[in-house]
Amino acid sequence: MVRKQLYITEQQDRALKRQAKALGVSEAELVRQALDEMLREVLGARAHRREALTRLLDNTRRLAEQHRLPAGYRFDRDALYAEREDRWQPSARR
């Protein structure tokens, strides 16, 4: 074990003493249990976020593979804008 020293409020001290007595454990043991639980939650949340990110990236890769442009396709910005302008011209509206 490693010895740690920390400051807590008087309210925290009273609650710690009360809870340790109610559970029949030392204050130090109660603090260790609380710390263990908090660390499990933090590490579990990190694992969940990592898993969610992995799923997102896998789905993104799968979608990218399914929507590939034909070989030799060349993007033509001018043609794209000309097509958009044609669509939005007042004479093109009905």
C-alpha positions in Angstrom: 0.0 0.0 0.0 1.0 3.6 -0.6 0.3 6.2 2.0 -1.6 9.3 0.7 -2.5 12.4 2.6 -5.4 14.6 1.5 -7.6 17.4 2.7 -11.4 17.0 2.9 -14.1 19.4 4.1 -15.6 19.0 7.6 -18.9 18.0 6.0 -17.0 15.3 4.0 -15.3 14.1 7.2 -18.5 13.8 9.1 -20.2 11.9 6.2 -17.1 9.6 5.8 -17.1 8.8 9.6 -20.9 8.1 9.5 -20.8 5.9 6.4 -17.7 3.9 7.6 -19.3 3.2 10.9 -22.6 2.2 9.3 -20.7 -0.2 7.0 -18.4 -1.5 9.7 -15.2 -0.6 7.7 -12.4 1.9 8.3 -12.5 5.3 6.8 -9.5 4.4 4.7 -11.2 1.3 3.3 -14.3 3.3 2.4 -12.2 5.9 0.6 -10.4 3.0 -1.3 -13.7 1.5 -2.3 -15.1 4.8 -3.5 -11.9 5.4 -5.5 -12.0 2.0 -7.0 -15.7 2.5 -8.1 -14.9 5.9 -9.6 -12.0 4.5 -11.5 -14.0 1.6 -12.9 -16.7 4.1 -14.1 -14.1 6.4 -15.8 -12.3 3.5 -17.4 -15.6 1.9 -18.5 -16.7 5.2 -20.1 -13.4 5.5 -21.9 -13.8 1.9 -23.2 -17.3 2.8 -24.4 -16.2 5.9 -26.2 -13.3 4.0 -27.8 -15.7 1.3 -29.0 -18.2 3.9 -30.3 -15.4 5.6 -32.2 -14.2 2.3 -33.7 -17.7 1.5 -34.9 -18.1 4.9 -36.4 -14.8 4.6 -38.3 -15.6 1.1 -39.5 -19.0 2.3 -40.8 -17.4 5.3 -42.5 -14.8 3.1 -44.2 -17.6 0.7 -45.3 -19.6 3.6 -46.8 -16.6 5.0 -48.5 -15.9 1.6 -50.1 -19.5 1.4 -51.3 -19.5 4.8 -52.9 -16.4 5.0 -54.9 -16.3 7.1 -58.0 -15.6 5.3 -61.3 -12.0 4.8 -62.3 -10.7 7.7 -64.3 -13.4 10.1 -63.0 -12.2 13.7 -62.9 -13.8 16.4 -60.9 -14.7 19.4 -63.0 -15.6 22.4 -60.8 -16.7 24.6 -63.7 -19.1 22.0 -65.0 -20.5 21.5 -61.6 -21.1 25.2 -61.1 -22.6 25.6 -64.5 -25.0 22.8 -63.7 -26.0 24.4 -60.5 -26.5 27.8 -62.2 -28.7 26.2 -64.8 -30.9 24.7 -62.0 -31.3 28.1 -60.3 -31.9 30.3 -63.2 -35.3 32.0 -63.1 -36.2 30.6 -66.6 -35.5 27.1 -65.2 -38.1 27.5 -62.5 -41.7 26.4 -63.1 
